[in-house]
């Protein structure tokens, strides 16, 4: 993403800085893509946007995004031509930006080619972090082969089957060589995979320790797809920093996550969307049954994590045509969290998860990624998730 030039001044806004509990009245000046000043009565320079009566929050961050998801799972998801998958990815990313997500973390997919196209401004996109294909054991959540077919599959656009300590170390090193920001592993069964029970932990302790060792020495971290307490405890005790989904979390697992400083990235909208729109996307009956097991538990998991002091982010995890429900995830998280906590999850908490100090906040030195809302979300939280409500997106000081 090229550096923006020029100056933007937003005046008379109600500002949520990404951290605080309250809004403050202030002006914001963005110079060459970076916030230069925040405060009352700033000199109006460059392009001026009057935000009287509107709130400004940092650009949202979706920490569980899938640019390459063109199907609900299976070999179709993994083996469609990459040319087609990449073009679909550009549209999914551009749509996310228009909704106000100025940064995404692609966990299970993405590659250096897509990242380079974004850096060269070949299409509108959020800032882009990617893990490359997720690592799955044979018969794990990332193994798309049905059990009754003798198919050969090594890896595709979103998952790769890798077993054993040495091969996992090699796979992690290859991902970092080709630009990955973090590593994704599958440590429990999942909804769209057909042959693995949801609760059973996946990968051995030795395998997970090898992956986390490689990532840590690189200055990065590992995110794990995990639902059950058994899988979450298995992950966290073996070096995993980010638990994705975590719907079946219990108090013991939540306490362990807090003690290890692990993040929870809930993806409530994924299950809600599959429940509502399963027919539309031809969701497999096995997946429908699995979805019902975790559907209502996700909100309880968020409450348990909050009570234990776990840092809670935000993710969408929407596959195929369900991507247009991205903002509905905010609505669902608001059903169990305060507006301030959800806003922090969307901004500063997710920024910390991504190891970024320059996004997720409105402060001098931060990136000029802003979302202007048509009112005060503390009074009307629908402003955050209702796509019919006007919003204006600013990325690096430029109006999107």
C-alpha positions as CSV (number, residue, x, y, z in Angstrom):
1,X,0.0,0.0,0.0
2,X,1.6,3.2,-1.1
3,X,2.0,6.1,1.3
4,X,-0.7,8.8,0.9
5,X,0.3,12.4,0.5
6,X,-1.6,15.6,1.4
7,X,-3.5,16.8,4.5
8,X,-6.9,16.1,5.8
9,X,-8.6,17.9,8.7
10,X,-11.7,16.5,10.3
11,X,-13.5,19.1,12.5
12,X,-15.9,19.0,15.4
13,X,-16.0,15.2,15.8
14,X,-16.9,13.0,18.7
15,X,-13.8,10.9,18.9
16,X,-13.3,7.4,20.2
17,X,-9.6,6.9,20.4
18,X,-9.6,3.1,20.4
19,X,-9.0,2.8,24.2
20,X,-11.1,5.1,26.3
21,X,-14.6,4.5,27.6
22,X,-15.9,7.8,26.4
23,X,-16.1,10.1,23.3
24,X,-14.3,13.5,23.4
25,X,-15.0,16.4,21.1
26,X,-11.9,17.1,19.0
27,X,-10.5,17.8,15.5
28,X,-8.1,15.5,13.8
29,X,-5.4,16.4,11.3
30,X,-3.9,13.7,9.1
31,X,-0.7,14.6,7.2
32,X,0.7,12.2,4.5
33,X,-1.3,9.3,5.8
34,X,-0.4,9.7,9.5
35,X,-2.4,11.4,12.3
36,X,-0.5,14.6,13.2
37,X,-2.7,16.2,15.8
38,X,-5.8,15.4,17.8
39,X,-7.5,18.1,19.9
40,X,-9.9,21.0,19.9
41,X,-9.6,24.1,17.7
42,X,-7.0,22.8,15.3
43,X,-6.1,24.9,12.3
44,X,-8.1,23.8,9.2
45,X,-5.6,22.8,6.6
46,X,-5.8,20.7,3.5
47,X,-9.1,19.0,2.7
48,X,-11.7,19.7,5.5
49,X,-14.5,17.4,6.6
50,X,-17.1,18.8,8.9
51,X,-18.0,16.0,11.4
52,X,-20.4,18.0,13.6
53,X,-22.8,15.6,15.2
54,X,-20.8,12.6,14.0
55,X,-18.5,10.2,15.8
56,X,-15.1,9.1,14.6
57,X,-13.6,5.7,15.5
58,X,-10.4,4.1,14.3
59,X,-10.8,2.0,11.2
60,X,-12.1,-1.5,12.1
61,X,-9.9,-4.6,12.1
62,X,-11.2,-8.0,11.2
63,X,-8.8,-10.5,12.7
64,X,-10.4,-13.6,11.1
65,X,-10.9,-12.9,7.4
66,X,-10.8,-15.2,4.4
67,X,-10.0,-13.5,1.1
68,X,-9.7,-16.8,-0.8
69,X,-13.0,-18.4,0.4
70,X,-15.0,-19.2,-2.8
71,X,-16.9,-22.2,-1.4
72,X,-18.1,-23.5,2.0
73,X,-15.4,-26.2,2.1
74,X,-14.2,-29.4,0.4
75,X,-12.0,-29.8,-2.6
76,X,-13.9,-27.1,-4.4
77,X,-12.7,-24.5,-1.9
78,X,-9.1,-25.7,-2.2
79,X,-8.6,-26.4,-5.9
80,X,-10.4,-23.8,-8.0
81,X,-8.0,-22.0,-10.3
82,X,-5.9,-19.4,-8.4
83,X,-6.6,-16.8,-11.0
84,X,-10.3,-17.0,-10.2
85,X,-9.8,-17.2,-6.5
86,X,-7.5,-14.2,-6.5
87,X,-10.0,-12.0,-8.4
88,X,-12.8,-13.1,-6.0
89,X,-10.4,-12.1,-3.2
90,X,-10.0,-8.6,-4.5
91,X,-13.7,-8.1,-4.4
92,X,-14.1,-9.5,-0.9
93,X,-11.3,-7.2,0.3
94,X,-12.7,-4.1,-1.4
95,X,-16.1,-4.7,0.0
96,X,-14.7,-5.1,3.5
97,X,-12.9,-1.8,3.2
98,X,-16.2,-0.1,2.2
99,X,-17.8,-1.4,5.3
100,X,-15.1,0.3,7.4
101,X,-12.6,-2.5,7.9
102,X,-9.3,-0.8,7.1
103,X,-7.2,-3.8,8.2
104,X,-7.8,-7.5,8.0
105,X,-5.9,-10.6,9.1
106,X,-6.3,-13.5,6.7
107,X,-6.0,-16.7,8.7
108,X,-5.9,-19.6,6.3
109,X,-5.1,-18.3,2.9
110,X,-3.5,-15.3,1.2
111,X,-0.1,-15.1,-0.3
112,X,2.7,-12.7,-1.2
113,X,1.2,-12.1,-4.7
114,X,-2.1,-10.8,-3.3
115,X,-0.2,-8.8,-0.7
116,X,2.1,-7.3,-3.4
117,X,-0.9,-6.2,-5.5
118,X,-2.3,-4.5,-2.4
119,X,1.0,-2.7,-1.8
120,X,1.0,-1.5,-5.3
121,X,-2.6,-0.1,-5.0
122,X,-3.9,-2.3,-7.8
123,X,-7.3,-2.5,-6.1
124,X,-8.9,-1.0,-3.0
125,X,-8.2,-3.1,0.0
126,X,-7.7,-3.0,3.8
127,X,-4.2,-3.3,5.2
128,X,-3.5,-7.0,4.7
129,X,-2.0,-9.5,7.1
130,X,-1.9,-13.2,6.0
131,X,-0.8,-16.5,7.3
132,X,-0.8,-18.5,4.1
133,X,-2.6,-21.9,4.1
134,X,-3.4,-23.1,7.6
135,X,-1.5,-26.2,8.8
136,X,-3.7,-29.3,9.4
137,X,-2.9,-32.8,10.4
138,X,-4.1,-35.7,8.3
139,X,-7.8,-36.0,8.9
140,X,-7.8,-32.6,10.7
141,X,-10.0,-29.6,10.1
142,X,-8.1,-28.5,7.1
143,X,-8.2,-31.9,5.3
144,X,-11.1,-31.6,2.8
145,X,-11.2,-35.2,1.7
146,X,-14.4,-37.2,2.5
147,X,-13.7,-40.4,4.3
148,X,-15.3,-42.6,1.7
149,X,-13.2,-41.5,-1.3
150,X,-9.6,-42.4,-2.0
151,X,-8.3,-39.0,-3.0
152,X,-4.8,-37.6,-3.0
153,X,-4.5,-34.1,-1.5
154,X,-1.5,-32.3,-0.1
155,X,-2.7,-28.7,0.0
156,X,-4.6,-26.0,-1.6
157,X,-5.4,-22.2,-1.3
158,X,-6.5,-22.3,2.3
159,X,-5.1,-25.4,4.0
160,X,-2.1,-27.7,3.8
161,X,-1.7,-31.1,5.3
162,X,1.5,-31.4,7.2
163,X,2.4,-34.0,9.8
164,X,5.5,-34.4,11.9
165,X,7.9,-32.1,13.7
166,X,10.5,-31.7,10.9
167,X,7.9,-31.1,8.1
168,X,6.1,-28.6,10.3
169,X,9.2,-26.6,10.9
170,X,10.0,-26.6,7.2
171,X,6.4,-25.5,6.4
172,X,6.6,-22.6,9.0
173,X,9.9,-21.4,7.6
174,X,8.5,-21.5,4.1
175,X,5.6,-19.3,5.1
176,X,7.8,-16.7,6.7
177,X,10.1,-16.8,3.6
178,X,7.1,-15.9,1.4
179,X,5.8,-13.0,3.5
180,X,3.4,-14.5,6.1
181,X,2.8,-12.3,9.2
182,X,1.7,-15.2,11.5
183,X,1.0,-18.9,11.4
184,X,-2.4,-20.7,11.5
185,X,-2.8,-24.2,12.8
186,X,-5.9,-26.4,13.2
187,X,-6.0,-27.8,16.8
188,X,-9.6,-29.1,16.9
189,X,-12.3,-30.3,14.6
190,X,-14.5,-27.8,12.8
191,X,-17.9,-27.1,11.3
192,X,-17.3,-27.4,7.6
193,X,-14.9,-30.3,7.8
194,X,-16.7,-33.7,7.6
195,X,-14.5,-36.3,9.2
196,X,-13.3,-34.9,12.5
197,X,-15.2,-34.5,15.8
198,X,-15.3,-30.9,17.0
199,X,-14.0,-31.5,20.5
200,X,-10.9,-33.7,19.9
201,X,-7.6,-31.9,20.1
202,X,-5.4,-32.1,16.9
203,X,-1.7,-32.2,16.5
204,X,0.6,-33.6,19.2
205,X,2.2,-31.4,21.8
206,X,5.6,-31.9,20.2
207,X,4.2,-30.7,16.8
208,X,2.6,-27.6,18.3
209,X,5.7,-26.7,20.2
210,X,7.8,-26.9,17.0
211,X,5.4,-24.6,15.2
212,X,5.3,-22.0,18.1
213,X,9.1,-22.2,18.5
214,X,9.7,-21.3,14.9
215,X,7.1,-18.5,14.9
216,X,8.4,-17.0,18.2
217,X,12.0,-17.0,17.1
218,X,10.8,-15.1,14.0
219,X,9.2,-12.5,16.2
220,X,5.7,-13.7,15.2
221,X,3.1,-16.0,16.7
222,X,0.6,-18.8,16.1
223,X,-3.2,-18.6,15.8
224,X,-5.2,-21.8,16.4
225,X,-8.6,-22.9,15.2
226,X,-9.9,-24.4,18.5
227,X,-13.4,-25.0,19.9
228,X,-13.4,-27.2,22.9
229,X,-11.8,-26.6,26.3
230,X,-9.5,-29.7,25.7
231,X,-8.3,-28.2,22.4
232,X,-7.9,-24.7,23.8
233,X,-5.8,-25.9,26.8
234,X,-3.8,-28.1,24.5
235,X,-3.1,-25.1,22.3
236,X,-2.3,-22.5,24.9
237,X,0.0,-24.8,26.9
238,X,2.0,-25.5,23.8
239,X,2.7,-21.9,22.8
240,X,-0.4,-20.7,20.9
241,X,-1.1,-17.0,21.3
242,X,-4.5,-16.6,19.6
243,X,-7.5,-18.9,19.9
244,X,-9.9,-18.6,17.0
245,X,-13.6,-19.3,17.6
246,X,-13.3,-20.9,21.1
247,X,-17.1,-21.4,21.3
248,X,-17.0,-24.2,23.8
249,X,-14.7,-22.4,26.2
250,X,-15.1,-23.1,29.9
251,X,-13.9,-21.4,33.1
252,X,-10.7,-23.5,33.4
253,X,-9.7,-22.9,29.8
254,X,-10.5,-19.2,30.1
255,X,-8.3,-18.8,33.2
256,X,-5.4,-20.6,31.4
257,X,-5.8,-18.3,28.4
258,X,-5.6,-15.3,30.7
259,X,-2.6,-16.6,32.5
260,X,-0.7,-17.2,29.3
261,X,-1.8,-13.8,27.8
262,X,-3.6,-15.5,24.9
263,X,-6.2,-13.7,22.9
264,X,-9.7,-14.9,22.0
265,X,-11.0,-14.0,18.5
266,X,-14.8,-14.9,18.5
267,X,-16.4,-15.3,15.2
268,X,-20.1,-15.3,16.2
269,X,-21.4,-14.3,12.8
270,X,-20.1,-17.3,11.0
271,X,-22.4,-19.7,12.9
272,X,-25.3,-17.3,12.8
273,X,-25.0,-16.8,9.0
274,X,-24.7,-20.6,8.4
275,X,-27.7,-21.2,10.5
276,X,-29.8,-18.6,8.6
277,X,-28.4,-19.0,5.1
278,X,-27.4,-22.7,5.0
279,X,-29.7,-23.5,2.1
280,X,-28.3,-20.6,0.1
281,X,-24.7,-21.9,0.3
282,X,-25.6,-25.6,0.1
283,X,-24.2,-26.3,3.6
284,X,-23.6,-30.1,4.1
285,X,-26.0,-31.8,6.6
286,X,-22.9,-32.9,8.6
287,X,-21.8,-29.3,8.9
288,X,-25.4,-28.2,9.8
289,X,-25.3,-30.6,12.7
290,X,-21.9,-29.4,13.9
291,X,-23.0,-25.8,13.6
292,X,-25.9,-26.4,15.9
293,X,-23.4,-27.7,18.5
294,X,-21.5,-24.4,18.7
295,X,-24.0,-21.9,17.5
296,X,-25.4,-20.7,20.9
297,X,-22.2,-21.4,22.9
298,X,-20.2,-18.6,21.3
299,X,-21.7,-15.8,23.2
300,X,-21.2,-17.7,26.5
301,X,-17.6,-18.1,25.6
302,X,-17.2,-14.3,25.2
303,X,-18.7,-13.8,28.6
304,X,-16.5,-16.4,30.3
305,X,-13.4,-14.9,28.6
306,X,-14.3,-11.4,29.8
307,X,-14.8,-12.6,33.3
308,X,-11.4,-14.3,33.3
309,X,-9.6,-11.2,31.9
310,X,-8.9,-12.6,28.5
311,X,-8.2,-10.1,25.7
312,X,-11.1,-10.4,23.3
313,X,-10.8,-9.4,19.6
314,X,-13.2,-9.6,16.7
315,X,-13.4,-11.8,13.7
316,X,-15.9,-12.7,11.0
317,X,-14.8,-16.0,9.4
318,X,-17.4,-15.8,6.7
319,X,-17.1,-18.2,3.8
320,X,-18.3,-17.9,0.2
321,X,-21.4,-15.7,-0.3
322,X,-21.8,-15.2,3.5
323,X,-19.1,-12.5,3.4
324,X,-21.7,-9.7,3.1
325,X,-22.8,-10.4,6.7
326,X,-19.5,-9.1,8.1
327,X,-21.0,-6.2,10.0
328,X,-23.6,-8.5,11.6
329,X,-20.8,-9.9,13.7
330,X,-20.6,-6.6,15.5
331,X,-24.4,-6.8,16.3
332,X,-24.0,-10.2,17.8
333,X,-21.0,-9.3,19.9
334,X,-22.9,-6.3,21.2
335,X,-25.5,-8.6,22.6
336,X,-23.1,-9.8,25.2
337,X,-20.5,-6.9,25.4
338,X,-20.7,-3.2,26.0
339,X,-20.3,-0.7,23.1
340,X,-16.9,0.4,24.5
341,X,-15.6,-3.2,24.8
342,X,-16.8,-4.1,21.3
343,X,-15.2,-1.0,19.9
344,X,-11.9,-1.9,21.6
345,X,-12.1,-5.4,20.2
346,X,-12.5,-4.0,16.7
347,X,-9.6,-1.6,17.1
348,X,-6.9,-1.5,19.8
349,X,-7.3,-5.1,21.0
350,X,-7.1,-6.5,17.5
351,X,-4.1,-4.2,16.7
352,X,-2.3,-5.6,19.7
353,X,-3.0,-9.1,18.5
354,X,-1.5,-8.2,15.1
355,X,1.5,-6.7,16.9
356,X,0.8,-3.3,15.4
357,X,1.1,0.0,17.4
358,X,0.2,2.2,14.5
359,X,-3.4,1.1,13.9
360,X,-6.5,0.7,16.0
361,X,-6.0,4.1,17.7
362,X,-6.6,7.7,17.1
363,X,-3.5,9.5,18.3
364,X,-0.5,11.4,16.9
365,X,1.7,9.0,15.0
366,X,-1.0,6.4,14.2
367,X,-2.1,5.7,10.7
368,X,-4.9,7.9,9.4
369,X,-7.4,5.1,9.2
370,X,-10.8,6.5,10.4
371,X,-14.5,5.6,10.3
372,X,-17.0,8.4,10.5
373,X,-20.4,7.4,11.8
374,X,-23.6,9.3,11.4
375,X,-24.2,9.8,15.1
376,X,-23.0,8.6,18.5
377,X,-22.7,4.8,18.7
378,X,-22.9,4.9,22.5
379,X,-26.4,6.2,22.1
380,X,-27.3,4.2,19.0
381,X,-25.2,1.1,18.6
382,X,-26.8,0.2,15.3
383,X,-24.6,2.8,13.7
384,X,-21.8,0.3,14.0
385,X,-23.4,-2.6,12.2
386,X,-26.4,-1.4,10.2
387,X,-25.2,-1.1,6.6
388,X,-28.1,1.2,5.7
389,X,-26.7,3.9,8.1
390,X,-24.3,6.3,6.4
391,X,-20.6,5.9,7.1
392,X,-17.5,7.4,5.6
393,X,-14.2,5.5,5.5
394,X,-10.8,7.1,5.6
395,X,-7.7,5.1,4.9
396,X,-4.3,6.7,5.3
397,X,-5.9,10.1,5.3
398,X,-7.8,9.5,2.0
399,X,-11.5,9.2,1.6
400,X,-12.5,5.8,0.4
